[in-house]
Amino acid sequence: MRILWAVYAAGALLALWRTDAGWPTRIALALLWPIGPLAFVVVVAILLGASLIAFPLVAAVVAVVGAAAIWWLSAG
């Protein structure tokens, strides 16, 4: 946990020091920067969901693989 706090503190200090913006923006960026990876995961999940609609053949393969995985996990 100390490593995570150290990474957070380093990012916050870097945001306060190197961001070319006013102080309210710098402080907001320093406090909110860890949300970036979560936003990345959400965007990728949305894009994957959209690709299943845009490419029905891929959706069918994903459905078959998902059903097989659920069956295999529930059988054991």
The first five atom37 places (N, CA, C, CB, O) and aatype in JSON, in Angstrom:
{
  "aatype": [12, 1, 9, 10, 17, 0, 19, 18, 0, 0, 7, 0, 10, 10, 0, 10, 17, 1, 16, 3, 0, 7, 17, 14, 16, 1, 9, 0, 10, 0, 10, 10, 17, 14, 9, 7, 14, 10, 0, 13, 19, 19, 19, 19, 0, 9, 10, 10, 7, 0, 15, 10, 9, 0, 13, 14, 10, 19, 0, 0, 19, 19, 0, 19, 19, 7, 0, 0, 0, 9, 17, 17, 10, 15, 0, 7],
  "atom_mask": [
    [1, 1, 1, 1, 1],
    [1, 1, 1, 1, 1],
    [1, 1, 1, 1, 1],
    [1, 1, 1, 1, 1],
    [1, 1, 1, 1, 1],
    [1, 1, 1, 1, 1],
    [1, 1, 1, 1, 1],
    [1, 1, 1, 1, 1],
    [1, 1, 1, 1, 1],
    [1, 1, 1, 1, 1],
    [1, 1, 1, 0, 1],
    [1, 1, 1, 1, 1],
    [1, 1, 1, 1, 1],
    [1, 1, 1, 1, 1],
    [1, 1, 1, 1, 1],
    [1, 1, 1, 1, 1],
    [1, 1, 1, 1, 1],
    [1, 1, 1, 1, 1],
    [1, 1, 1, 1, 1],
    [1, 1, 1, 1, 1],
    [1, 1, 1, 1, 1],
    [1, 1, 1, 0, 1],
    [1, 1, 1, 1, 1],
    [1, 1, 1, 1, 1],
    [1, 1, 1, 1, 1],
    [1, 1, 1, 1, 1],
    [1, 1, 1, 1, 1],
    [1, 1, 1, 1, 1],
    [1, 1, 1, 1, 1],
    [1, 1, 1, 1, 1],
    [1, 1, 1, 1, 1],
    [1, 1, 1, 1, 1],
    [1, 1, 1, 1, 1],
    [1, 1, 1, 1, 1],
    [1, 1, 1, 1, 1],
    [1, 1, 1, 0, 1],
    [1, 1, 1, 1, 1],
    [1, 1, 1, 1, 1],
    [1, 1, 1, 1, 1],
    [1, 1, 1, 1, 1],
    [1, 1, 1, 1, 1],
    [1, 1, 1, 1, 1],
    [1, 1, 1, 1, 1],
    [1, 1, 1, 1, 1],
    [1, 1, 1, 1, 1],
    [1, 1, 1, 1, 1],
    [1, 1, 1, 1, 1],
    [1, 1, 1, 1, 1],
    [1, 1, 1, 0, 1],
    [1, 1, 1, 1, 1],
    [1, 1, 1, 1, 1],
    [1, 1, 1, 1, 1],
    [1, 1, 1, 1, 1],
    [1, 1, 1, 1, 1],
    [1, 1, 1, 1, 1],
    [1, 1, 1, 1, 1],
    [1, 1, 1, 1, 1],
    [1, 1, 1, 1, 1],
    [1, 1, 1, 1, 1],
    [1, 1, 1, 1, 1],
    [1, 1, 1, 1, 1],
    [1, 1, 1, 1, 1],
    [1, 1, 1, 1, 1],
    [1, 1, 1, 1, 1],
    [1, 1, 1, 1, 1],
    [1, 1, 1, 0, 1],
    [1, 1, 1, 1, 1],
    [1, 1, 1, 1, 1],
    [1, 1, 1, 1, 1],
    [1, 1, 1, 1, 1],
    [1, 1, 1, 1, 1],
    [1, 1, 1, 1, 1],
    [1, 1, 1, 1, 1],
    [1, 1, 1, 1, 1],
    [1, 1, 1, 1, 1],
    [1, 1, 1, 0, 1]
  ],
  "atom_positions": [
    [[0.81, -1.19, 0.0], [0.0, 0.0, 0.0], [0.86, 1.26, 0.0], [-0.93, 0.0, 1.19], [0.48, 2.29, -0.56]],
    [[2.01, 1.16, 0.63], [2.9, 2.33, 0.65], [3.4, 2.66, -0.74], [4.09, 2.07, 1.59], [3.6, 3.83, -1.07]],
    [[3.6, 1.64, -1.56], [4.05, 1.88, -2.93], [2.98, 2.64, -3.71], [4.4, 0.55, -3.64], [3.28, 3.56, -4.47]],
    [[1.7, 2.25, -3.52], [0.62, 2.94, -4.2], [0.53, 4.41, -3.77], [-0.7, 2.24, -3.94], [0.31, 5.29, -4.6]],
    [[0.69, 4.66, -2.48], [0.67, 6.04, -2.0], [1.85, 6.82, -2.55], [0.68, 6.07, -0.47], [1.72, 8.01, -2.87]],
    [[3.0, 6.17, -2.67], [4.17, 6.85, -3.23], [3.95, 7.2, -4.7], [5.43, 5.97, -3.08], [4.32, 8.29, -5.14]],
    [[3.35, 6.29, -5.46], [3.05, 6.56, -6.87], [2.04, 7.69, -6.97], [2.52, 5.29, -7.58], [2.19, 8.58, -7.8]],
    [[1.0, 7.65, -6.13], [0.0, 8.72, -6.13], [0.63, 10.06, -5.8], [-1.13, 8.4, -5.14], [0.38, 11.05, -6.48]],
    [[1.45, 10.09, -4.76], [2.08, 11.35, -4.35], [3.01, 11.88, -5.43], [2.86, 11.16, -3.04], [3.05, 13.08, -5.69]],
    [[3.76, 10.98, -6.07], [4.66, 11.41, -7.14], [3.86, 11.99, -8.3], [5.53, 10.24, -7.63], [4.24, 13.03, -8.86]],
    [[2.77, 11.35, -8.67], [1.93, 11.87, -9.75], [1.29, 13.2, -9.39], [0.0, 0.0, 0.0], [1.21, 14.1, -10.22]],
    [[0.85, 13.32, -8.16], [0.23, 14.57, -7.72], [1.25, 15.71, -7.71], [-0.38, 14.41, -6.33], [0.95, 16.82, -8.16]],
    [[2.43, 15.45, -7.21], [3.46, 16.49, -7.21], [3.88, 16.86, -8.62], [4.67, 16.03, -6.42], [4.1, 18.04, -8.92]],
    [[3.99, 15.88, -9.5], [4.34, 16.14, -10.88], [3.25, 16.98, -11.56], [4.55, 14.83, -11.64], [3.56, 17.89, -12.33]],
    [[1.99, 16.67, -11.27], [0.89, 17.44, -11.84], [0.9, 18.88, -11.33], [-0.46, 16.78, -11.51], [0.63, 19.81, -12.09]],
    [[1.22, 19.06, -10.07], [1.29, 20.42, -9.52], [2.45, 21.21, -10.1], [1.41, 20.37, -8.01], [2.35, 22.42, -10.31]],
    [[3.55, 20.52, -10.38], [4.77, 21.19, -10.82], [4.78, 21.46, -12.31], [5.97, 20.36, -10.45], [5.13, 22.56, -12.72]],
    [[4.39, 20.47, -13.14], [4.6, 20.56, -14.58], [3.38, 20.96, -15.4], [5.09, 19.28, -15.06], [3.52, 21.22, -16.59]],
    [[2.2, 21.01, -14.83], [1.01, 21.34, -15.6], [0.97, 22.83, -15.9], [-0.26, 20.91, -14.84], [1.18, 23.66, -15.02]],
    [[0.71, 23.15, -17.17], [0.65, 24.54, -17.59], [-0.79, 25.02, -17.51], [1.21, 24.7, -19.04], [-1.48, 25.14, -18.52]],
    [[-1.24, 25.3, -16.29], [-2.61, 25.74, -16.07], [-2.65, 26.55, -14.78], [-3.6, 24.53, -16.0], [-1.64, 26.67, -14.07]],
    [[-3.81, 27.09, -14.49], [-3.99, 27.84, -13.24], [-3.99, 26.89, -12.05], [0.0, 0.0, 0.0], [-4.1, 25.68, -12.2]],
    [[-3.85, 27.47, -10.88], [-3.75, 26.64, -9.67], [-4.99, 25.8, -9.4], [-3.49, 27.51, -8.49], [-4.83, 24.66, -8.97]],
    [[-6.21, 26.28, -9.61], [-7.36, 25.4, -9.39], [-7.33, 24.16, -10.29], [-8.66, 26.17, -9.61], [-7.67, 23.06, -9.86]],
    [[-6.93, 24.35, -11.55], [-6.83, 23.22, -12.47], [-5.71, 22.28, -12.06], [-6.6, 23.71, -13.91], [-5.87, 21.06, -12.12]],
    [[-4.61, 22.82, -11.64], [-3.49, 21.98, -11.19], [-3.9, 21.13, -10.0], [-2.28, 22.86, -10.82], [-3.58, 19.94, -9.94]],
    [[-4.59, 21.72, -9.05], [-5.0, 20.98, -7.85], [-6.02, 19.9, -8.23], [-5.61, 21.94, -6.79], [-5.94, 18.78, -7.72]],
    [[-6.97, 20.23, -9.1], [-7.96, 19.23, -9.54], [-7.28, 18.08, -10.26], [-9.01, 19.88, -10.45], [-7.61, 16.92, -10.03]],
    [[-6.33, 18.39, -11.13], [-5.61, 17.34, -11.85], [-4.8, 16.47, -10.89], [-4.68, 17.95, -12.9], [-4.76, 15.25, -11.03]],
    [[-4.16, 17.09, -9.93], [-3.37, 16.33, -8.96], [-4.24, 15.39, -8.13], [-2.61, 17.29, -8.04], [-3.81, 14.29, -7.78]],
    [[-5.45, 15.83, -7.81], [-6.33, 14.98, -7.0], [-7.0, 13.88, -7.81], [-7.39, 15.83, -6.33], [-7.26, 12.8, -7.29]],
    [[-7.27, 14.14, -9.08], [-8.06, 13.21, -9.88], [-7.26, 12.34, -10.84], [-9.07, 13.96, -10.65], [-7.86, 11.51, -11.53]],
    [[-5.94, 12.48, -10.92], [-5.2, 11.75, -11.94], [-5.29, 10.24, -11.83], [-3.78, 12.15, -11.9], [-5.17, 9.58, -12.87]],
    [[-5.5, 9.61, -10.67], [-5.6, 8.15, -10.66], [-6.85, 7.61, -11.37], [-5.61, 7.66, -9.23], [-6.93, 6.41, -11.63]],
    [[-7.82, 8.46, -11.68], [-9.02, 8.0, -12.37], [-8.71, 7.65, -13.83], [-10.12, 9.08, -12.3], [-9.49, 6.95, -14.47]],
    [[-7.6, 8.12, -14.35], [-7.22, 7.88, -15.75], [-7.22, 6.41, -16.15], [0.0, 0.0, 0.0], [-7.84, 6.07, -17.16]],
    [[-6.57, 5.52, -15.4], [-6.6, 4.1, -15.78], [-8.0, 3.5, -15.75], [-5.7, 3.32, -14.87], [-8.33, 2.66, -16.59]],
    [[-8.82, 3.92, -14.81], [-10.2, 3.43, -14.76], [-10.97, 3.9, -15.99], [-10.9, 3.91, -13.48], [-11.75, 3.14, -16.57]],
    [[-10.76, 5.15, -16.39], [-11.41, 5.67, -17.6], [-10.96, 4.88, -18.82], [-11.11, 7.16, -17.78], [-11.77, 4.62, -19.72]],
    [[-9.7, 4.5, -18.87], [-9.19, 3.69, -19.99], [-9.91, 2.35, -20.05], [-7.66, 3.48, -19.85], [-10.31, 1.91, -21.13]],
    [[-10.07, 1.7, -18.92], [-10.74, 0.4, -18.89], [-12.2, 0.54, -19.33], [-10.67, -0.21, -17.47], [-12.7, -0.31, -20.06]],
    [[-12.88, 1.59, -18.89], [-14.26, 1.81, -19.28], [-14.37, 2.05, -20.78], [-14.85, 2.99, -18.51], [-15.27, 1.5, -21.42]],
    [[-13.49, 2.85, -21.34], [-13.52, 3.14, -22.78], [-13.26, 1.87, -23.58], [-12.49, 4.21, -23.14], [-13.96, 1.62, -24.57]],
    [[-12.29, 1.08, -23.18], [-12.0, -0.17, -23.9], [-13.19, -1.12, -23.82], [-10.73, -0.84, -23.34], [-13.52, -1.78, -24.81]],
    [[-13.83, -1.21, -22.66], [-15.01, -2.08, -22.53], [-16.14, -1.61, -23.44], [-15.48, -2.12, -21.08], [-16.82, -2.43, -24.05]],
    [[-16.35, -0.32, -23.53], [-17.4, 0.22, -24.41], [-17.06, -0.07, -25.87], [-17.58, 1.73, -24.2], [-17.94, -0.46, -26.64]],
    [[-15.81, 0.1, -26.25], [-15.4, -0.18, -27.63], [-15.55, -1.67, -27.96], [-13.96, 0.26, -27.86], [-15.97, -2.02, -29.06]],
    [[-15.23, -2.54, -27.01], [-15.42, -3.97, -27.25], [-16.89, -4.3, -27.41], [-14.81, -4.78, -26.12], [-17.26, -5.1, -28.26]],
    [[-17.73, -3.7, -26.58], [-19.17, -3.92, -26.72], [-19.7, -3.43, -28.05], [0.0, 0.0, 0.0], [-20.52, -4.09, -28.67]],
    [[-19.22, -2.28, -28.49], [-19.65, -1.74, -29.78], [-19.16, -2.62, -30.93], [-19.14, -0.3, -29.97], [-19.86, -2.78, -31.93]],
    [[-17.98, -3.18, -30.78], [-17.48, -4.05, -31.85], [-18.31, -5.31, -31.98], [-16.02, -4.42, -31.59], [-18.42, -5.87, -33.08]],
    [[-18.9, -5.77, -30.89], [-19.76, -6.95, -30.98], [-21.04, -6.65, -31.76], [-20.12, -7.45, -29.57], [-21.6, -7.53, -32.41]],
    [[-21.49, -5.41, -31.69], [-22.66, -5.01, -32.47], [-22.26, -4.76, -33.93], [-23.31, -3.74, -31.86], [-22.99, -5.13, -34.85]],
    [[-21.12, -4.15, -34.13], [-20.68, -3.8, -35.49], [-20.24, -5.03, -36.28], [-19.53, -2.8, -35.43], [-20.38, -5.05, -37.5]],
    [[-19.73, -6.04, -35.62], [-19.24, -7.24, -36.3], [-19.94, -8.46, -35.72], [-17.7, -7.36, -36.17], [-19.43, -9.07, -34.78]],
    [[-21.11, -8.84, -36.26], [-21.9, -9.92, -35.68], [-21.2, -11.27, -35.68], [-23.19, -10.05, -36.43], [-21.44, -12.09, -34.79]],
    [[-20.32, -11.51, -36.65], [-19.59, -12.79, -36.67], [-18.68, -12.89, -35.45], [-18.76, -12.93, -37.98], [-18.57, -13.96, -34.84]],
    [[-18.02, -11.8, -35.1], [-17.17, -11.78, -33.9], [-18.04, -12.0, -32.66], [-16.39, -10.44, -33.8], [-17.64, -12.71, -31.74]],
    [[-19.22, -11.38, -32.65], [-20.12, -11.56, -31.52], [-20.53, -13.01, -31.36], [-21.36, -10.68, -31.69], [-20.63, -13.52, -30.24]],
    [[-20.77, -13.68, -32.47], [-21.14, -15.1, -32.41], [-20.0, -15.94, -31.84], [-21.53, -15.62, -33.82], [-20.23, -16.82, -31.02]],
    [[-18.79, -15.67, -32.27], [-17.63, -16.4, -31.76], [-17.45, -16.14, -30.27], [-16.34, -16.01, -32.53], [-17.19, -17.06, -29.5]],
    [[-17.59, -14.88, -29.87], [-17.46, -14.54, -28.45], [-18.54, -15.24, -27.64], [-17.54, -13.0, -28.25], [-18.27, -15.73, -26.54]],
    [[-19.76, -15.29, -28.16], [-20.86, -15.96, -27.46], [-20.58, -17.45, -27.3], [-22.19, -15.75, -28.21], [-20.83, -18.01, -26.23]],
    [[-20.08, -18.09, -28.35], [-19.78, -19.53, -28.27], [-18.65, -19.77, -27.28], [-19.4, -20.09, -29.67], [-18.73, -20.69, -26.46]],
    [[-17.61, -18.97, -27.36], [-16.48, -19.15, -26.43], [-16.92, -18.87, -25.0], [-15.3, -18.22, -26.83], [-16.53, -19.59, -24.09]],
    [[-17.73, -17.83, -24.79], [-18.23, -17.53, -23.45], [-19.1, -18.64, -22.9], [0.0, 0.0, 0.0], [-18.98, -19.01, -21.73]],
    [[-19.99, -19.19, -23.76], [-20.85, -20.28, -23.31], [-20.02, -21.52, -22.97], [-21.89, -20.63, -24.38], [-20.29, -22.21, -21.98]],
    [[-19.0, -21.8, -23.78], [-18.13, -22.94, -23.51], [-17.36, -22.74, -22.21], [-17.16, -23.16, -24.68], [-17.18, -23.69, -21.44]],
    [[-16.91, -21.51, -21.97], [-16.16, -21.23, -20.74], [-17.07, -21.38, -19.52], [-15.56, -19.81, -20.78], [-16.66, -21.94, -18.5]],
    [[-18.29, -20.89, -19.62], [-19.23, -21.03, -18.49], [-19.55, -22.5, -18.25], [-20.54, -20.25, -18.77], [-19.6, -22.94, -17.1]],
    [[-19.77, -23.24, -19.33], [-20.05, -24.68, -19.18], [-18.88, -25.4, -18.54], [-20.38, -25.31, -20.55], [-19.06, -26.23, -17.65]],
    [[-17.65, -25.1, -19.01], [-16.47, -25.76, -18.5], [-16.24, -25.41, -17.02], [-15.24, -25.38, -19.34], [-15.87, -26.27, -16.22]],
    [[-16.46, -24.14, -16.66], [-16.26, -23.73, -15.27], [-17.32, -24.31, -14.34], [-16.25, -22.22, -15.17], [-17.04, -24.62, -13.19]],
    [[-18.55, -24.44, -14.84], [-19.61, -24.97, -13.99], [-19.57, -26.49, -13.89], [-20.96, -24.53, -14.52], [-20.11, -27.05, -12.94]],
    [[-18.94, -27.16, -14.84], [-18.86, -28.62, -14.83], [-17.81, -29.1, -13.81], [-18.52, -29.14, -16.23], [-17.91, -30.22, -13.31]],
    [[-16.84, -28.28, -13.51], [-15.74, -28.7, -12.65], [-16.05, -28.45, -11.25], [0.0, 0.0, 0.0], [-15.24, -28.74, -10.37]]
  ]
}
